[in-house]
């Protein structure tokens, strides 16, 4: 197993929704193979127990509440890791997005971003919503994609197109505990782990692949896997603090 570290991100408080990508409608492979195989796995945290922190809410408590759960590292009782982005480091030949790209939505609910992590295709759109009864602010941190810094009243939808592959951080300047991530993907073989740390990549053509895993506090690591046609490959990946 090979591992590459990244700088940890500071804590934030957001809710997460289980997102599975690589659905049949999304995964278009030019060579039109058979259904292929499935990579089904779990990402677990190893090492000493991690305290699940609470972040104080300093403004707009009538809507936001008095504290939020920090979501920079969220574990199940079995140490399954939520919000890990799992992808094929090198996709199978001919893998491409469908002509009609899906629209991805991210909401702001009780002063957290929901979901905490989304995956959007290169050239795709994220619709940022605001269902809170107060003003929010969308402020991105990126290198390949143009940054944006826009105020957002309640009920207004702000669509943003992402054209370059990268991981984009999104904050709210008005509510500093708010943070989310947009992963701009070059191919459809991506998944985001659920609250048990589980993920699935479906319709993967047979072959040898390298899984790439990214978690906002722990960085990036890889794991090699082999896929057989019409078979389920089960993997467990362990991540830890450096």
Secondary structure, 3 states (H helix, E strand, C coil): CEEECCCCCCCCCCCCCCCECCCCCCCEECCCCCCCEEEEEEEEECCCCCCCCEEECCCCHHHHCCEEECCCCCECCCCEECCCEEEECCCCCCEECCCCCCEEEEEEECCEEECCEEEEECCCEEEECCCCCCCEEEEEECCCCCCCEEEECCCCCEEEECCCCEEEEEECCCCCCCEEEEEEECCCCEEECCCCCEEEEEEECCEEEEEEEEECCCEEEEEEEEECCCCEEEEEEEECCC
